Amino acid sequence: MVAEAMRDHGLLFLDSLTSAKSVGEKTARGLGVPTTRRDVFLDNTDSVAEVELRLAQVERTARETGSAIAIGHPRDATLSVLADWIPRARAAGFVLVPLSAVIEARSGSPALQALRP
């Protein structure tokens, strides 16, 4: 099984939740694979306005919960908005970290609680 191979190779799993019936996170967790799910899908609609709206949602989620995971496609609108947003987010105090750090923080690892704003 793929999840078992992921576990055995020290990999992690991100459930993109692109299906309402996804069982990826539950399955991976049950097999001991470090896992979490995305919070925001940036560009389900391919437009600058949509990506900007979703990044505002990312910021709200991060402020409210301590972290936010966003996914998207390498589309022109998404890349353009991200190029402008990343420096502003950093200036506002947001820290971009590897997914593994978010998974550890969400699992309650005290070493990474400092990542929480």
QUIZI-V113584 format. One record per residue. N is the residue number from 1. PSI is psi in degrees with one decimal (NA if undefined). OMEGA is omega in radians with two decimals (NA if undefined). D_LAST is the distance of its C-alpha to the last C-alpha in Angstrom with 2 decimals. Layout:
BEGIN
N_PSI_OMEGA_D_LAST, N_PSI_OMEGA_D_LAST
END
This chain:
BEGIN
1_144.9_-3.09_37.28, 2_-45.4_-3.11_34.48, 3_-37.7_3.11_31.69, 4_-40.5_3.10_33.70, 5_-38.8_3.09_34.13, 6_-47.9_3.12_30.40, 7_-47.0_-3.08_29.84, 8_-23.3_3.13_32.70, 9_9.9_3.08_31.38, 10_28.0_3.14_27.80, 11_169.9_3.10_26.42, 12_170.1_-3.10_23.77, 13_131.1_3.03_24.12, 14_119.1_3.09_22.12, 15_116.4_-3.12_23.76, 16_-12.6_-3.13_23.93, 17_36.6_3.10_25.32, 18_-5.8_3.02_27.93, 19_134.5_3.11_30.31, 20_-18.9_-3.11_29.95, 21_16.8_-3.09_31.93, 22_135.4_3.04_29.73, 23_12.0_-3.08_30.01, 24_-49.9_-3.11_28.34, 25_-46.8_-3.13_25.25, 26_-44.3_-3.13_27.47, 27_-48.3_-3.13_30.10, 28_-46.6_-3.14_27.90, 29_-41.8_-3.14_26.16, 30_-23.5_3.13_29.66, 31_8.3_3.07_30.85, 32_19.1_3.10_28.09, 33_127.1_3.05_26.34, 34_130.5_-3.01_22.55, 35_159.2_2.95_21.52, 36_-175.7_-3.13_19.23, 37_158.8_3.09_19.73, 38_152.8_3.08_18.57, 39_-37.4_-3.03_16.79, 40_135.0_3.00_18.31, 41_115.6_-2.97_21.60, 42_-36.7_-2.92_21.58, 43_47.5_3.03_25.29, 44_-34.2_2.98_27.44, 45_126.2_-3.03_29.24, 46_80.4_3.09_29.89, 47_151.4_3.11_29.16, 48_-44.6_-3.11_26.99, 49_-41.2_3.13_26.36, 50_-45.8_-3.12_25.25, 51_-41.9_3.10_22.78, 52_-43.0_3.11_21.32, 53_-44.7_-3.11_21.12, 54_-34.2_3.09_19.42, 55_-32.4_3.02_16.78, 56_-37.9_3.07_16.01, 57_-39.9_3.08_15.75, 58_-46.7_-3.13_13.36, 59_-44.6_3.12_10.98, 60_-46.0_-3.13_11.62, 61_-44.8_3.14_11.23, 62_-41.3_3.12_7.83, 63_-40.9_-3.07_6.73, 64_-35.9_-3.00_9.15, 65_-11.7_3.14_8.88, 66_-13.2_3.10_5.74, 67_162.2_3.06_8.11, 68_136.5_3.08_11.24, 69_123.0_3.12_14.49, 70_144.8_3.05_16.97, 71_158.4_3.10_20.55, 72_-177.0_3.14_23.38, 73_158.8_3.07_26.66, 74_55.8_3.14_27.66, 75_157.2_-3.11_29.33, 76_-47.1_-3.12_30.05, 77_-44.2_-3.11_28.08, 78_-48.0_-3.11_24.96, 79_-38.6_3.13_25.19, 80_-47.4_-3.14_25.97, 81_-42.0_3.12_23.04, 82_-38.3_3.13_20.61, 83_-35.6_3.10_22.26, 84_-36.9_-3.04_21.44, 85_-40.8_-3.03_17.97, 86_-50.1_3.12_16.44, 87_-37.2_3.11_17.02, 88_-40.2_3.13_15.80, 89_-44.2_3.11_12.50, 90_-43.2_3.13_12.08, 91_-29.3_3.12_13.33, 92_0.6_3.08_10.83, 93_1.7_3.08_7.96, 94_144.2_-3.13_7.56, 95_124.5_3.08_8.66, 96_125.4_-3.07_11.66, 97_162.2_3.07_12.57, 98_152.0_3.11_15.73, 99_-37.3_-3.14_16.23, 100_-34.6_3.12_17.23, 101_-37.8_3.12_13.84, 102_-42.0_3.12_12.45, 103_-43.9_3.12_15.64, 104_-44.2_-3.14_15.32, 105_-41.6_-3.13_11.86, 106_-22.6_3.13_13.30, 107_-2.2_3.09_16.41, 108_12.8_3.12_14.96, 109_116.6_-3.09_15.40, 110_-25.3_-3.12_14.29, 111_-25.2_-3.08_14.34, 112_6.3_3.12_11.34, 113_-22.0_3.10_9.09, 114_-16.8_3.10_7.62, 115_-19.4_-3.11_6.30, 116_131.3_3.14_3.83, 117_NA_NA_0.00
END
